Amino acid sequence: MSKKIKQKQADTGFEGIEQVLTRSEQFIEDNQKRLTQIVIGLVILVLIVISARKFYFTPLAEDAARDMFMAEKFFEKDSFNLALNGYGTYPGFLQIIEDYSITKTANLAKYYAGVCYLHLEDYDNALTYLNKFRTKDPLVGSAWCSALGDAYAELELYEQAIKTYMRGADKFANNFTTPILLQKTGIVYEELGDYQNALETYRKIEYKYPDSPEGRDIRKYISRAEIMLGSNN
């Protein structure tokens, strides 16, 4: 390649870069006011978010936690009506959900409310509130699936109960609550007359969680399922 051609290509390259820079500078100049407004808008938005978190959401969360204190105390004492509906100036879980709907406390109140309804044998409302609850915590998630599965089982929605128990056993697996959920699953299988799946579920407890309270007591469940399988053959 000749020097002239190389020089021409180099000149063309520099001219192209200069043209791009010129167009960019012209764009910025033509739109400087608009760009400035966008930057100012973003700064204002960030300040609003920070201020809202500091002066609204944080105090709101603190108020919600304070107001729910007595409802939790009523719950611990098995006073489920009082926990749900409150007493005097003390709000219950239902009021917490309504007044502080955007807080984590209100989310937790949905779980509490669902469990209260479960104990009060109002299984439809139990399902309503438990299905609104969300968590990623393993222990809380297991307890939630256990309560939700119980509500389905009480309404004789056995297939849904099994799915819920197993969801808790798989998604929120731990040595404490998983054997409980598996045992409940086996019992529901027995309700359906599916003794084969009941037996397999009980054996999971025997092999994987032998030191759990359920594991130490699981032989009688296994024997019962085996007897029922034998009588059906």
C-alpha positions in Angstrom: 0.0 0.0 0.0 1.5 3.4 -1.0 2.2 6.2 1.5 -0.3 8.4 -0.3 -3.1 5.9 0.1 -2.2 5.3 3.8 -2.1 9.1 4.4 -5.5 9.5 2.6 -7.0 6.8 4.8 -5.6 8.4 8.0 -6.9 11.8 6.9 -10.3 10.3 6.2 -10.3 8.7 9.6 -9.4 11.9 11.4 -12.0 13.8 9.4 -14.7 11.2 10.4 -13.8 11.5 14.1 -13.9 15.3 13.9 -17.3 15.1 12.2 -18.6 12.8 15.0 -17.2 15.1 17.7 -18.7 18.1 15.9 -22.2 16.5 15.7 -22.0 15.5 19.4 -21.0 19.0 20.4 -23.8 20.4 18.3 -26.3 18.0 19.8 -25.3 19.0 23.4 -25.4 22.6 22.4 -28.8 22.3 20.8 -30.3 20.3 23.7 -28.4 21.8 26.6 -31.5 23.2 28.3 -33.3 19.9 28.0 -30.4 17.9 29.3 -30.0 20.2 32.2 -33.7 19.8 33.0 -33.3 16.0 32.9 -30.3 16.0 35.2 -32.1 18.4 37.7 -35.2 16.2 37.5 -33.1 13.1 38.4 -31.5 14.9 41.3 -34.9 16.0 42.6 -36.2 12.4 42.2 -33.3 11.0 44.3 -33.9 13.6 47.0 -37.6 12.8 47.1 -36.9 9.1 47.5 -34.3 9.8 50.3 -36.7 12.2 52.0 -39.6 9.9 51.7 -37.6 7.0 53.2 -36.3 9.2 56.1 -39.4 11.2 56.9 -42.3 8.9 55.9 -41.5 5.2 55.4 -39.1 4.8 58.4 -41.5 6.5 60.9 -44.4 4.6 59.4 -42.6 1.3 59.9 -41.8 2.3 63.5 -45.4 3.2 64.2 -46.6 -0.1 62.7 -44.3 -2.1 64.8 -45.3 -0.2 67.9 -49.0 -0.6 67.2 -48.7 -4.3 66.6 -47.0 -5.0 69.9 -50.2 -5.7 71.8 -51.7 -7.8 69.0 -48.7 -10.0 69.1 -49.1 -10.3 72.9 -52.7 -11.3 72.5 -51.6 -13.9 69.9 -49.1 -15.4 72.2 -51.8 -15.9 74.8 -54.1 -17.6 72.3 -56.5 -14.7 72.5 -57.1 -14.8 68.7 -60.2 -12.6 68.6 -58.4 -9.9 70.4 -55.3 -10.3 68.3 -57.4 -10.0 65.2 -59.7 -7.1 66.2 -57.8 -5.3 68.9 -58.9 -4.1 72.3 -59.7 -0.5 73.2 -57.0 1.7 71.9 -54.9 -1.3 70.9 -55.3 -2.2 67.2 -55.5 -5.8 66.0 -53.9 -7.4 63.0 -56.7 -6.4 60.7 -56.4 -2.7 61.6 -52.6 -2.9 61.2 -53.0 -4.4 57.7 -55.4 -1.5 56.8 -53.5 1.3 58.4 -49.9 0.3 57.4 -50.5 -1.6 54.2 -47.2 -0.8 52.5 -45.0 -1.8 55.5 -43.3 -5.1 56.2 -45.2 -5.1 59.5 -48.5 -5.2 57.6 -47.2 -8.2 55.6 -46.4 -10.0 58.8 -49.8 -9.1 60.2 -51.4 -11.0 57.2 -49.6 -14.2 58.4 -50.7 -13.6 62.0 -54.3 -12.9 60.9 -54.4 -16.1 58.8 -53.2 -18.2 61.7 -55.8 -16.5 64.0 -58.6 -17.4 61.6 -57.2 -20.9 61.4 -57.5 -21.3 65.1 -61.0 -19.8 65.0 -61.9 -22.4 62.4 -62.7 -19.7 59.8 -60.8 -21.5 57.1 -61.8 -19.4 54.2 -60.5 -16.2 55.8 -57.4 -18.1 56.9 -56.7 -18.9 53.2 -57.4 -15.3 52.2 -54.8 -13.8 54.5 -52.2 -16.5 54.4 -52.2 -16.3 50.6 -51.5 -12.6 50.8 -48.4 -13.2 52.9 -44.9 -13.2 51.4 -41.6 -14.3 52.9 -38.1 -15.6 52.0 -37.2 -16.6 55.6 -36.8 -20.4 55.8 -38.4 -20.9 59.3 -41.2 -18.4 58.8 -41.8 -19.8 55.3 -42.1 -23.3 56.6 -44.6 -22.2 59.3 -46.6 -20.3 56.7 -46.8 -23.4 54.4 -47.8 -25.5 57.4 -50.6 -23.2 58.3 -51.7 -22.7 54.7 -51.7 -26.5 54.1 -53.7 -27.0 57.3 -56.4 -24.6 56.1 -56.6 -26.4 52.7 -56.8 -29.8 54.6 -59.6 -28.5 56.9 -61.6 -27.6 53.8 -60.9 -31.1 52.4 -58.9 -29.6 49.5 -56.4 -32.4 50.0 -54.4 -32.1 46.8 -53.8 -28.5 47.4 -52.8 -29.2 51.0 -50.2 -31.8 49.8 -48.8 -29.3 47.2 -48.5 -26.6 49.9 -46.9 -28.9 52.5 -44.4 -30.2 50.0 -43.6 -26.7 48.8 -42.7 -25.8 52.3 -40.6 -29.0 52.7 -38.7 -28.3 49.5 -38.4 -24.5 49.3 -37.8 -23.9 53.0 -36.0 -27.1 53.9 -34.5 -27.4 57.3 -34.1 -30.1 60.0 -36.7 -28.6 62.3 -39.9 -28.0 60.2 -39.4 -30.2 57.2 -40.2 -33.5 59.0 -43.3 -31.9 60.4 -44.4 -30.9 56.9 -43.6 -34.4 55.6 -45.6 -36.0 58.3 -48.6 -33.8 57.6 -48.3 -34.7 53.9 -48.3 -38.4 54.7 -51.4 -38.0 56.9 -53.3 -36.2 54.0 -52.2 -39.0 51.6 -53.9 -41.4 54.1 -57.0 -39.3 54.0 -57.0 -39.8 50.2 -56.5 -43.5 50.6 -53.1 -43.2 48.9 -51.2 -45.4 51.3 -48.3 -46.0 48.9 -47.4 -42.3 48.8 -48.1 -42.0 52.5 -45.6 -44.8 53.2 -42.9 -43.3 50.9 -43.4 -39.9 52.6 -43.0 -41.4 56.1 -39.9 -43.3 55.0 -38.3 -40.0 54.0 -38.7 -38.9 57.6 -37.2 -42.2 58.8 -34.2 -42.0 56.6 -33.5 -38.3 56.4 -34.6 -37.0 59.8 -34.3 -39.9 62.2 -33.3 -37.7 65.1 -36.3 -35.3 64.8 -39.3 -35.8 67.2 -41.2 -37.0 64.1 -38.4 -39.4 63.1 -38.4 -41.0 66.5 -42.1 -41.6 66.4 -42.4 -42.4 62.7 -42.5 -46.2 62.9 -46.1 -46.3 64.0 -47.1 -44.3 61.0 -45.1 -46.6 58.7 -46.6 -49.7 60.2 -50.1 -48.2 59.8 -49.6 -47.4 56.1 -48.0 -50.9 55.6 -51.0 -52.6 57.2 -53.5 -50.6 55.1 -51.5 -51.4 51.9 -51.5 -55.1 52.9 -55.3 -55.1 53.6 -56.0 -53.5 50.2 -54.0 -56.1 48.2 
